Amino acid sequence: GKWHMGVNCKSRRDHCHHPLNHGFDYFYGMPFTLLNECQGTDDPELAKSLQDTYWFYTQMIIVAVLTLVIGKLADLFSVKWKIIICLAICGLLYFISWFSSYGLTKYWNCILMRNHDITEQPMNLEKTTSNMLKEAISFIERNKHRPFLLFVSLLHVHTPLITTEKFQGRSRHGLYGDNVEEMDWMVGRLLDAIDKEGLKNDTFVYFASDHGGSLEAHRGNAQLGGWNGIYKGGKGMGGWEGGIRVPGIVRWPGVLPAGTVIHELTSLMDIFPTLVHLAGGAVPQDRAIDGHSLLPLLRGTVQHSGHEFMFHYCGAFLHAVRWHQNDSGTVWKAHYATPVFQPEASGACFGRGICPCFGDGVTHHDPPLLFDLSKDPSEANPLSAATEPLFDTVTRRMGEAVEEHRKTLTPVPQQLSPYNNMWKPWLQPCCGTFPFCWCDEENKVD
């Protein structure tokens, strides 16, 4: 499925960020993210405001060149042709520099790979669902006689909402609901494959989402990014519950009792130590491991999650911290920074399209905004020293936890730096002779 961790570092074929270079034995999927550009819609998603600005400046250059040419031909200006030609060339280079990054996104980034080979460029979204499902079921069938880890990162419930014709119009909740129903059907097909191979009681299945619904994703009055219920905020909003509280569903017949609901804080970071535990290994001891094995909690041998504190980031910036007091059962949340909503009371960053993590796009809070999530899960009523007797004690203890946490961090290069976000032709995956990158190995007829 969707890898979204990049591919290359120094050359088009070094594959330094590829799944096969990070512990996986087999990969089939999309190495980058899914964008509206992949569907060829009229609503570009990648740096839309930047694209509008770039196109405006391009138009200004075109107007300037045409004005000079007409003025020169009509003897209105005494400008040398050399200057006009230089300006036209600079304008052309400017246009190529930004259009190659954004205008050709569908051909550069919307690709499918099998291991190190590109199989579709650009990918055929109409067949992506069946291709992904076929690969996952085939993987189960090939590995049924030995232990395996199958990580399926579906492209569904992510804009653009790729939904096959069979599921369009099935839901009362529009295209997003249709997309959810198709994803549910796909998960059912995968579970059926496990059951068919007699692996039901031997397979630990964990289903979750990587973030809450994207509130800014909409077309007209239609919400395309999901719904976060009573929880405030959404995807990409630092520590607000709507962006980080997601479903977590586990299935392991014969080992874990069905129908059990556990009201304890867990994290996607818990997957790694859980899988290591299941495989009979031990997590590394030479570094801080932020996750905890889920098995003791799922089996009922412990009553509380191993996460007393949890730290919620927006990019590289700590926005909030959560404290689950095991002795009292109270769950506190302190926000040190929150995104500035546009419009102010909208609950999302509609003006920007995505909430920033720092700068003038966030509000810093000192003292922090404090909520008691056990009583106020919607984060509607911030507490203060006047309304909460424990305010100073709680915020001080959470501040100490933040300092202890920061001591465990090791600085790393900024992955989202401007340089790392620039398009680099020499790193561009290409299934042909660059820049002619078009192929369809998936549907090739021999």
The 8 nearest C-alpha neighbors of each residue, nearest first, counted from 0:
[[1, 28, 152, 153, 151, 29, 2, 27],
 [0, 2, 29, 152, 28, 3, 30, 154],
 [1, 3, 30, 4, 29, 31, 0, 28],
 [4, 2, 31, 32, 30, 5, 1, 29],
 [5, 3, 2, 16, 31, 30, 6, 17],
 [4, 6, 16, 3, 30, 31, 7, 17],
 [5, 7, 16, 17, 14, 15, 30, 4],
 [6, 8, 14, 15, 13, 16, 426, 11],
 [9, 7, 15, 10, 13, 426, 6, 14],
 [10, 8, 7, 426, 13, 11, 425, 12],
 [11, 9, 426, 12, 13, 425, 8, 7],
 [10, 12, 426, 425, 427, 428, 13, 7],
 [11, 13, 10, 14, 7, 428, 426, 9],
 [12, 14, 15, 10, 7, 11, 8, 9],
 [15, 13, 7, 17, 6, 12, 16, 20],
 [14, 16, 7, 13, 17, 8, 6, 20],
 [17, 15, 6, 5, 14, 7, 20, 4],
 [16, 18, 6, 14, 20, 19, 15, 5],
 [19, 17, 21, 20, 23, 16, 26, 22],
 [20, 18, 23, 21, 17, 24, 22, 25],
 [21, 19, 18, 17, 22, 15, 16, 14],
 [22, 20, 18, 19, 23, 17, 16, 15],
 [21, 23, 19, 20, 24, 18, 25, 17],
 [22, 24, 19, 18, 25, 21, 26, 20],
 [25, 23, 19, 22, 26, 18, 114, 20],
 [26, 24, 23, 114, 19, 27, 113, 18],
 [27, 25, 114, 113, 28, 18, 19, 24],
 [28, 26, 113, 112, 114, 0, 25, 29],
 [29, 27, 0, 111, 112, 1, 30, 26],
 [28, 30, 1, 111, 31, 0, 110, 2],
 [31, 29, 2, 3, 1, 5, 28, 6],
 [32, 30, 3, 29, 5, 2, 108, 1],
 [31, 33, 3, 34, 1, 30, 29, 2],
 [32, 34, 37, 31, 158, 35, 109, 159],
 [35, 33, 36, 37, 44, 159, 32, 158],
 [34, 36, 159, 37, 38, 44, 43, 40],
 [35, 37, 39, 34, 38, 105, 43, 40],
 [38, 36, 105, 35, 34, 39, 109, 33],
 [37, 39, 36, 35, 40, 159, 124, 34],
 [38, 40, 36, 37, 35, 41, 105, 43],
 [41, 39, 42, 38, 35, 36, 43, 37],
 [40, 42, 43, 39, 36, 35, 38, 44],
 [41, 43, 40, 44, 35, 36, 47, 39],
 [44, 42, 36, 35, 47, 45, 41, 40],
 [43, 45, 35, 47, 34, 46, 42, 36],
 [44, 46, 47, 43, 101, 34, 36, 35],
 [47, 45, 49, 48, 50, 44, 43, 101],
 [46, 48, 50, 49, 45, 44, 43, 51],
 [49, 47, 51, 50, 46, 52, 351, 53],
 [50, 48, 52, 46, 51, 47, 53, 54],
 [49, 51, 53, 47, 52, 48, 54, 46],
 [50, 52, 48, 54, 49, 53, 55, 47],
 [53, 51, 49, 55, 50, 54, 48, 56],
 [54, 52, 50, 56, 55, 51, 49, 57],
 [53, 55, 57, 51, 52, 56, 50, 58],
 [56, 54, 52, 58, 57, 53, 51, 59],
 [57, 55, 59, 53, 58, 54, 60, 52],
 [58, 56, 54, 60, 59, 55, 53, 61],
 [57, 59, 61, 55, 56, 60, 62, 54],
 [58, 60, 56, 62, 57, 61, 63, 55],
 [59, 61, 63, 57, 58, 62, 90, 64],
 [62, 60, 58, 64, 63, 59, 65, 57],
 [63, 61, 59, 65, 60, 64, 66, 58],
 [62, 64, 60, 66, 61, 65, 59, 67],
 [65, 63, 67, 61, 66, 62, 60, 68],
 [66, 64, 68, 62, 67, 63, 69, 61],
 [67, 65, 63, 69, 64, 68, 70, 62],
 [66, 68, 70, 64, 65, 69, 71, 63],
 [69, 67, 65, 71, 70, 66, 64, 72],
 [70, 68, 72, 66, 71, 67, 73, 65],
 [71, 69, 75, 67, 73, 76, 68, 72],
 [70, 72, 74, 68, 76, 69, 73, 67],
 [73, 71, 69, 74, 70, 68, 75, 76],
 [72, 74, 70, 75, 71, 69, 76, 68],
 [75, 73, 71, 72, 76, 70, 77, 69],
 [74, 76, 70, 73, 71, 77, 72, 69],
 [77, 75, 71, 70, 78, 74, 67, 73],
 [76, 78, 79, 71, 75, 74, 70, 80],
 [79, 77, 76, 80, 71, 82, 83, 67],
 [78, 80, 81, 82, 77, 83, 71, 84],
 [79, 81, 83, 82, 84, 78, 71, 68],
 [80, 82, 84, 79, 83, 85, 78, 86],
 [81, 83, 85, 80, 84, 79, 86, 78],
 [84, 82, 80, 86, 85, 81, 87, 64],
 [83, 85, 87, 81, 86, 82, 80, 88],
 [86, 84, 82, 88, 87, 83, 81, 89],
 [85, 87, 89, 83, 84, 88, 90, 82],
 [88, 86, 84, 90, 85, 89, 91, 83],
 [89, 87, 91, 85, 90, 86, 84, 92],
 [90, 88, 92, 86, 91, 87, 93, 85],
 [91, 89, 93, 87, 88, 92, 60, 86],
 [90, 92, 88, 94, 93, 89, 87, 95],
 [93, 91, 95, 89, 94, 90, 96, 88],
 [94, 92, 90, 96, 91, 95, 89, 97],
 [93, 95, 91, 92, 96, 97, 98, 90],
 [96, 94, 92, 98, 93, 97, 99, 91],
 [97, 95, 93, 94, 99, 98, 92, 100],
 [96, 98, 100, 99, 95, 94, 101, 93],
 [99, 97, 102, 101, 95, 100, 94, 96],
 [98, 100, 97, 103, 95, 96, 101, 102],
 [101, 99, 97, 98, 422, 102, 103, 104],
 [102, 100, 98, 104, 103, 99, 97, 45],
 [101, 103, 98, 104, 99, 100, 97, 105],
 [104, 102, 105, 106, 99, 101, 107, 100],
 [105, 103, 107, 101, 106, 108, 102, 36],
 [104, 106, 37, 109, 103, 36, 107, 108],
 [107, 105, 121, 104, 103, 108, 120, 109],
 [106, 108, 104, 105, 103, 109, 427, 428],
 [109, 107, 104, 110, 105, 106, 31, 121],
 [110, 108, 105, 121, 37, 122, 106, 107],
 [109, 111, 120, 122, 121, 119, 108, 29],
 [110, 112, 29, 119, 28, 118, 117, 122],
 [113, 111, 117, 118, 116, 28, 27, 114],
 [112, 114, 27, 116, 26, 115, 117, 118],
 [113, 115, 26, 116, 25, 112, 27, 19],
 [116, 114, 113, 112, 117, 14, 17, 19],
 [117, 115, 113, 112, 114, 118, 430, 111],
 [116, 118, 112, 430, 119, 111, 113, 115],
 [117, 119, 440, 112, 111, 439, 441, 116],
 [120, 118, 439, 122, 111, 438, 121, 110],
 [121, 119, 110, 437, 122, 438, 106, 436],
 [120, 122, 106, 110, 109, 119, 105, 123],
 [121, 123, 119, 110, 120, 109, 124, 111],
 [122, 124, 125, 126, 127, 121, 119, 120],
 [123, 125, 127, 126, 122, 161, 38, 128],
 [124, 126, 123, 127, 163, 128, 161, 162],
 [127, 125, 124, 129, 128, 123, 130, 163],
 [126, 128, 124, 130, 129, 125, 131, 123],
 [129, 127, 131, 130, 126, 132, 125, 124],
 [130, 128, 132, 131, 126, 127, 133, 134],
 [131, 129, 127, 133, 128, 132, 126, 134],
 [132, 130, 134, 128, 133, 129, 127, 135],
 [131, 133, 129, 135, 134, 130, 136, 128],
 [132, 134, 130, 136, 131, 135, 129, 137],
 [135, 133, 137, 131, 132, 136, 138, 130],
 [134, 136, 138, 132, 137, 133, 131, 139],
 [137, 135, 139, 138, 133, 134, 132, 192],
 [136, 138, 134, 140, 135, 139, 133, 141],
 [137, 139, 135, 141, 136, 140, 134, 142],
 [140, 138, 136, 142, 137, 141, 143, 135],
 [139, 141, 137, 143, 138, 142, 136, 196],
 [142, 140, 138, 139, 143, 137, 144, 136],
 [141, 143, 139, 144, 140, 145, 138, 147],
 [142, 144, 140, 145, 139, 141, 196, 146],
 [145, 143, 142, 146, 141, 140, 147, 139],
 [144, 146, 143, 142, 147, 141, 139, 148],
 [147, 145, 144, 148, 142, 143, 278, 202],
 [148, 146, 145, 149, 142, 143, 139, 144],
 [147, 149, 150, 146, 274, 23, 139, 142],
 [150, 148, 151, 147, 135, 138, 139, 204],
 [149, 151, 148, 152, 0, 135, 153, 23],
 [152, 150, 0, 153, 149, 135, 1, 131],
 [153, 151, 0, 1, 150, 154, 2, 28],
 [152, 154, 155, 0, 151, 1, 182, 131],
 [153, 155, 1, 157, 0, 152, 156, 33],
 [154, 156, 157, 153, 182, 178, 160, 161],
 [157, 155, 178, 160, 179, 158, 175, 154],
 [158, 156, 155, 160, 159, 154, 224, 33],
 [159, 157, 160, 34, 35, 156, 224, 223],
 [158, 160, 35, 161, 157, 34, 38, 33],
 [159, 161, 158, 157, 162, 156, 178, 155],
 [162, 160, 159, 155, 163, 124, 178, 158],
 [161, 163, 178, 160, 167, 166, 164, 177],
 [164, 162, 165, 166, 125, 167, 161, 128],
 [163, 165, 167, 166, 162, 168, 125, 161],
 [164, 166, 163, 167, 162, 169, 168, 181],
 [167, 165, 164, 169, 177, 163, 181, 168],
 [166, 168, 164, 169, 177, 165, 162, 163],
 [167, 169, 170, 166, 177, 173, 174, 171],
 [170, 168, 166, 167, 177, 171, 180, 176],
 [171, 169, 177, 176, 172, 168, 173, 180],
 [170, 172, 173, 176, 169, 168, 177, 174],
 [173, 171, 176, 170, 175, 174, 177, 169],
 [174, 172, 176, 175, 171, 170, 177, 168],
 [173, 175, 177, 176, 178, 172, 167, 160],
 [176, 174, 178, 177, 173, 223, 179, 172],
 [175, 177, 172, 179, 170, 178, 173, 174],
 [178, 176, 174, 170, 180, 175, 179, 167],
 [177, 179, 175, 181, 176, 180, 162, 156],
 [180, 178, 176, 182, 181, 177, 183, 156],
 [181, 179, 183, 177, 178, 182, 184, 176],
 [180, 182, 184, 178, 183, 179, 166, 185],
 [181, 183, 185, 179, 184, 180, 155, 178],
 [184, 182, 180, 186, 181, 185, 179, 187],
 [183, 185, 187, 181, 182, 186, 180, 188],
 [186, 184, 182, 188, 187, 183, 181, 189],
 [187, 185, 189, 183, 188, 184, 190, 182],
 [186, 188, 184, 190, 185, 189, 191, 183],
 [187, 189, 191, 185, 186, 190, 192, 184],
 [190, 188, 192, 186, 191, 187, 136, 185],
 [189, 191, 193, 187, 192, 188, 194, 186],
 [190, 192, 188, 194, 189, 193, 195, 187],
 [193, 191, 195, 189, 190, 194, 188, 136],
 [194, 192, 190, 198, 191, 196, 195, 199],
 [193, 195, 199, 191, 197, 192, 196, 198],
 [194, 196, 192, 197, 193, 191, 198, 199],
 [197, 195, 193, 194, 198, 192, 143, 140],
 [196, 198, 194, 195, 199, 193, 200, 201],
 [199, 197, 201, 193, 196, 194, 200, 202],
 [198, 200, 194, 201, 202, 197, 193, 252],
 [201, 199, 252, 253, 198, 202, 251, 254],
 [202, 200, 198, 199, 203, 251, 252, 197],
 [203, 201, 199, 200, 198, 251, 204, 193],
 [202, 204, 251, 250, 205, 201, 249, 200],
 [205, 203, 250, 249, 202, 251, 206, 248],
 [204, 206, 249, 248, 250, 203, 207, 247],
 [207, 205, 248, 247, 249, 204, 208, 246],
 [208, 206, 247, 246, 248, 205, 209, 245],
 [209, 207, 210, 245, 246, 206, 211, 247],
 [208, 210, 207, 211, 245, 267, 243, 242],
 [211, 209, 243, 242, 208, 234, 245, 212],
 [212, 210, 242, 234, 233, 241, 243, 245],
 [211, 213, 225, 224, 233, 226, 234, 227],
 [214, 212, 224, 234, 233, 215, 216, 225],
 [213, 215, 216, 224, 233, 212, 347, 225],
 [214, 216, 349, 213, 352, 217, 347, 348],
 [217, 215, 224, 223, 214, 213, 222, 218],
 [218, 216, 222, 223, 221, 215, 219, 224],
 [219, 217, 221, 220, 222, 223, 216, 42],
 [218, 220, 221, 217, 222, 223, 216, 215],
 [219, 221, 218, 222, 217, 223, 216, 215],
 [222, 220, 218, 217, 219, 223, 173, 174],
 [221, 223, 217, 224, 220, 216, 225, 218],
 [224, 222, 217, 216, 175, 225, 221, 158],
 [225, 223, 213, 216, 212, 214, 222, 217],
 [224, 226, 212, 223, 213, 175, 222, 227],
 [225, 227, 212, 228, 224, 214, 213, 211],
 [228, 226, 241, 230, 212, 229, 211, 225],
 [227, 229, 230, 226, 241, 231, 377, 225],
 [228, 230, 377, 227, 231, 376, 241, 226],
 [231, 229, 241, 377, 228, 240, 227, 232],
 [230, 232, 241, 377, 240, 239, 378, 229],
 [233, 231, 241, 239, 242, 346, 236, 347],
 [242, 232, 234, 241, 212, 213, 211, 214],
 [233, 235, 242, 213, 211, 212, 236, 210],
 [234, 236, 237, 354, 233, 242, 313, 353],
 [237, 235, 234, 233, 354, 239, 242, 238],
 [238, 236, 313, 318, 312, 235, 239, 311],
 [237, 239, 319, 311, 318, 236, 240, 312],
 [240, 238, 232, 241, 242, 231, 237, 236],
 [241, 239, 243, 242, 244, 230, 231, 238],
 [242, 240, 233, 230, 232, 231, 227, 239],
 [233, 241, 243, 211, 234, 240, 210, 239],
 [242, 244, 240, 210, 211, 241, 245, 239],
 [245, 243, 240, 241, 242, 211, 246, 210],
 [244, 246, 208, 211, 243, 210, 247, 207],
 [247, 245, 207, 248, 208, 244, 206, 211],
 [246, 248, 207, 206, 245, 249, 205, 208],
 [249, 247, 206, 205, 246, 207, 250, 204],
 [248, 250, 205, 204, 206, 247, 251, 203],
 [251, 249, 204, 203, 252, 205, 248, 255],
 [250, 252, 203, 255, 254, 202, 200, 253],
 [253, 251, 200, 254, 255, 250, 199, 256],
 [252, 254, 200, 255, 251, 256, 201, 199],
 [253, 255, 252, 251, 256, 200, 298, 201],
 [254, 256, 251, 252, 253, 298, 257, 297],
 [257, 255, 259, 258, 254, 252, 253, 251],
 [258, 256, 259, 255, 252, 250, 251, 260],
 [257, 259, 260, 256, 255, 250, 261, 249],
 [258, 260, 257, 256, 261, 255, 297, 249],
 [261, 259, 258, 262, 257, 263, 248, 297],
 [262, 260, 263, 259, 297, 296, 264, 302],
 [263, 261, 260, 264, 303, 265, 304, 302],
 [262, 264, 261, 304, 265, 303, 302, 296],
 [263, 265, 304, 306, 262, 266, 323, 303],
 [266, 264, 263, 304, 269, 306, 267, 293],
 [265, 267, 268, 269, 264, 290, 270, 291],
 [266, 268, 269, 270, 265, 209, 290, 207],
 [267, 269, 290, 266, 270, 271, 289, 291],
 [270, 268, 290, 291, 267, 266, 271, 292],
 [269, 271, 273, 268, 267, 272, 274, 292],
 [270, 272, 274, 273, 269, 275, 268, 290],
 [273, 271, 292, 275, 274, 269, 270, 291],
 [274, 272, 292, 276, 270, 271, 275, 293],
 [275, 273, 277, 276, 271, 272, 270, 278],
 [274, 276, 272, 278, 280, 273, 277, 281],
 [275, 277, 273, 279, 274, 278, 280, 272],
 [278, 276, 274, 279, 275, 273, 280, 294],
 [279, 277, 275, 276, 280, 274, 146, 273],
 [278, 280, 276, 277, 275, 281, 274, 273],
 [281, 279, 275, 278, 276, 282, 277, 274],
 [280, 282, 275, 283, 276, 279, 272, 284],
 [281, 283, 272, 284, 275, 280, 288, 276],
 [284, 282, 285, 281, 286, 288, 287, 280],
 [285, 283, 286, 282, 287, 288, 281, 272],
 [284, 286, 283, 287, 288, 282, 407, 281],
 [287, 285, 284, 288, 283, 407, 282, 289],
 [286, 288, 289, 407, 285, 284, 408, 283],
 [289, 287, 290, 286, 283, 282, 291, 284],
 [288, 290, 287, 268, 291, 269, 306, 309],
 [291, 289, 269, 268, 288, 272, 292, 271],
 [292, 290, 269, 272, 305, 293, 289, 273],
 [291, 293, 273, 272, 294, 269, 290, 276],
 [292, 294, 296, 273, 295, 297, 291, 269],
 [293, 295, 297, 296, 292, 298, 273, 276],
 [296, 294, 300, 298, 297, 301, 293, 299],
 [297, 295, 299, 301, 294, 293, 298, 300],
 [298, 296, 294, 299, 295, 293, 255, 300],
 [297, 299, 295, 296, 300, 294, 255, 301],
 [298, 300, 296, 301, 297, 295, 302, 294],
 [299, 301, 295, 298, 296, 302, 297, 294],
 [302, 300, 299, 296, 295, 303, 304, 298],
 [303, 301, 296, 299, 300, 304, 263, 295],
 [302, 304, 301, 263, 305, 296, 325, 264],
 [303, 305, 306, 263, 264, 265, 296, 302],
 [304, 306, 291, 307, 303, 265, 290, 264],
 [307, 305, 304, 308, 309, 264, 265, 323],
 [306, 308, 323, 322, 305, 324, 309, 325],
 [309, 307, 322, 306, 321, 323, 310, 320],
 [308, 310, 321, 320, 306, 311, 322, 307],
 [311, 309, 320, 319, 321, 312, 308, 317],
 [310, 312, 319, 238, 320, 318, 317, 237],
 [313, 311, 317, 318, 316, 237, 314, 315],
 [312, 314, 237, 316, 356, 315, 318, 317],
 [313, 315, 316, 312, 356, 317, 237, 415],
 [314, 316, 313, 312, 317, 413, 356, 415],
 [317, 315, 313, 312, 314, 318, 356, 357],
 [318, 316, 312, 319, 311, 313, 315, 310],
 [319, 317, 336, 335, 312, 237, 238, 334],
 [318, 320, 334, 311, 238, 333, 335, 317],
 [319, 321, 310, 333, 309, 332, 311, 334],
 [320, 322, 332, 309, 308, 331, 310, 333],
 [323, 321, 308, 331, 330, 307, 324, 332],
 [324, 322, 330, 307, 325, 329, 308, 331],
 [323, 325, 328, 329, 326, 327, 322, 330],
 [324, 326, 328, 327, 323, 303, 307, 329],
 [325, 327, 324, 328, 329, 323, 303, 307],
 [328, 326, 329, 324, 325, 323, 330, 373],
 [327, 329, 325, 324, 326, 330, 323, 373],
 [330, 328, 327, 324, 373, 323, 331, 371],
 [329, 331, 323, 372, 373, 322, 371, 324],
 [330, 332, 371, 322, 321, 370, 372, 329],
 [333, 331, 321, 370, 369, 320, 322, 371],
 [332, 334, 369, 368, 320, 319, 367, 335],
 [335, 333, 319, 368, 367, 336, 318, 369],
 [334, 336, 367, 364, 318, 319, 363, 333],
 [337, 335, 363, 318, 362, 334, 364, 361],
 [336, 338, 362, 361, 339, 318, 363, 334],
 [339, 337, 361, 360, 340, 354, 362, 236],
 [338, 340, 361, 360, 362, 341, 337, 343],
 [339, 341, 348, 343, 347, 342, 346, 338],
 [342, 340, 348, 343, 350, 349, 347, 345],
 [341, 343, 345, 340, 344, 350, 349, 348],
 [342, 344, 340, 341, 345, 339, 346, 347],
 [345, 343, 346, 342, 340, 341, 347, 339],
 [346, 344, 342, 347, 343, 340, 341, 348],
 [345, 347, 344, 340, 232, 348, 231, 343],
 [348, 346, 340, 345, 349, 214, 341, 232],
 [349, 347, 341, 340, 354, 350, 351, 353],
 [348, 350, 352, 215, 341, 351, 347, 342],
 [349, 351, 341, 348, 352, 342, 340, 353],
 [352, 350, 353, 349, 348, 354, 341, 48],
 [353, 351, 349, 350, 348, 215, 354, 216],
 [352, 354, 351, 348, 355, 215, 235, 349],
 [353, 355, 348, 236, 338, 235, 356, 351],
 [356, 354, 360, 357, 353, 338, 361, 358],
 [355, 357, 313, 314, 361, 354, 316, 360],
 [358, 356, 361, 355, 360, 359, 316, 338],
 [359, 357, 360, 361, 356, 355, 362, 363],
 [358, 360, 361, 357, 362, 339, 355, 338],
 [359, 361, 358, 339, 355, 338, 357, 356],
 [362, 360, 338, 339, 337, 359, 357, 358],
 [361, 363, 337, 336, 338, 339, 364, 360],
 [362, 364, 336, 335, 361, 337, 365, 367],
 [365, 363, 367, 335, 366, 336, 368, 362],
 [366, 364, 367, 363, 335, 368, 336, 334],
 [365, 367, 364, 368, 335, 394, 369, 383],
 [368, 366, 364, 365, 335, 334, 333, 369],
 [367, 369, 334, 333, 381, 364, 366, 335],
 [368, 370, 333, 382, 381, 332, 367, 334],
 [371, 369, 332, 381, 331, 372, 382, 378],
 [370, 372, 331, 373, 374, 375, 330, 332],
 [373, 371, 376, 375, 374, 330, 370, 331],
 [372, 374, 330, 371, 329, 375, 376, 331],
 [375, 373, 372, 371, 376, 329, 370, 330],
 [374, 376, 372, 377, 378, 371, 373, 379],
 [377, 375, 372, 378, 374, 373, 230, 371],
 [376, 378, 230, 379, 375, 229, 231, 372],
 [379, 377, 376, 375, 380, 370, 231, 381],
 [378, 380, 377, 381, 375, 376, 231, 370],
 [379, 381, 378, 382, 370, 375, 377, 369],
 [382, 380, 370, 369, 368, 379, 383, 378],
 [381, 383, 369, 370, 386, 387, 380, 384],
 [382, 384, 385, 386, 387, 390, 381, 369],
 [383, 385, 390, 387, 386, 388, 391, 382],
 [386, 384, 383, 387, 388, 382, 390, 389],
 [385, 387, 383, 384, 382, 388, 390, 389],
 [386, 388, 390, 384, 389, 383, 385, 382],
 [389, 387, 390, 384, 386, 385, 391, 392],
 [390, 388, 392, 387, 391, 393, 384, 394],
 [391, 389, 384, 387, 393, 392, 388, 394],
 [392, 390, 394, 393, 389, 395, 384, 388],
 [391, 393, 389, 395, 390, 394, 396, 388],
 [392, 394, 396, 390, 395, 391, 389, 397],
 [395, 393, 397, 391, 396, 392, 398, 390],
 [394, 396, 398, 392, 393, 397, 391, 399],
 [397, 395, 399, 393, 398, 394, 392, 400],
 [398, 396, 400, 394, 399, 395, 393, 401],
 [397, 399, 395, 401, 396, 400, 394, 402],
 [398, 400, 396, 402, 397, 401, 403, 395],
 [399, 401, 397, 403, 398, 402, 404, 396],
 [402, 400, 404, 398, 399, 403, 405, 397],
 [401, 403, 399, 405, 404, 400, 398, 406],
 [404, 402, 400, 406, 401, 405, 399, 407],
 [405, 403, 401, 402, 406, 407, 400, 408],
 [404, 406, 402, 408, 407, 403, 401, 400],
 [405, 407, 403, 404, 408, 402, 409, 401],
 [408, 406, 405, 404, 287, 409, 403, 286],
 [409, 407, 405, 406, 410, 404, 287, 411],
 [408, 410, 411, 407, 406, 405, 286, 287],
 [411, 409, 408, 412, 413, 407, 315, 405],
 [410, 412, 413, 409, 414, 408, 315, 415],
 [413, 411, 414, 410, 416, 415, 409, 419],
 [414, 412, 416, 415, 411, 315, 419, 410],
 [413, 415, 416, 412, 419, 411, 420, 417],
 [414, 416, 413, 419, 420, 417, 418, 314],
 [415, 417, 419, 418, 413, 414, 420, 412],
 [418, 416, 420, 419, 421, 415, 414, 413],
 [419, 417, 421, 420, 416, 415, 422, 414],
 [418, 420, 416, 417, 421, 415, 414, 422],
 [419, 421, 417, 418, 415, 416, 422, 414],
 [422, 420, 418, 419, 423, 417, 100, 416],
 [421, 423, 100, 424, 420, 99, 427, 419],
 [422, 424, 425, 426, 421, 427, 100, 420],
 [425, 423, 427, 426, 422, 434, 11, 433],
 [424, 426, 423, 427, 11, 10, 9, 428],
 [427, 425, 11, 10, 424, 423, 7, 428],
 [426, 428, 424, 425, 11, 429, 423, 107],
 [429, 427, 11, 426, 430, 107, 12, 117],
 [428, 430, 436, 431, 427, 433, 432, 117],
 [431, 429, 436, 117, 438, 437, 428, 432],
 [430, 432, 436, 429, 435, 433, 437, 438],
 [431, 433, 435, 434, 436, 430, 429, 437],
 [434, 432, 435, 436, 431, 429, 430, 427],
 [433, 435, 436, 432, 429, 431, 424, 427],
 [436, 434, 433, 432, 431, 437, 429, 430],
 [437, 435, 431, 429, 430, 434, 433, 432],
 [436, 438, 120, 435, 431, 430, 121, 439],
 [439, 437, 120, 119, 440, 430, 436, 118],
 [440, 438, 119, 441, 118, 442, 443, 120],
 [439, 441, 118, 443, 442, 119, 438, 117],
 [442, 440, 439, 443, 118, 119, 130, 438],
 [443, 441, 440, 439, 444, 119, 118, 126],
 [444, 442, 440, 441, 439, 445, 438, 118],
 [443, 445, 442, 440, 441, 439, 438, 118],
 [444, 443, 442, 440, 441, 439, 438, 118]]
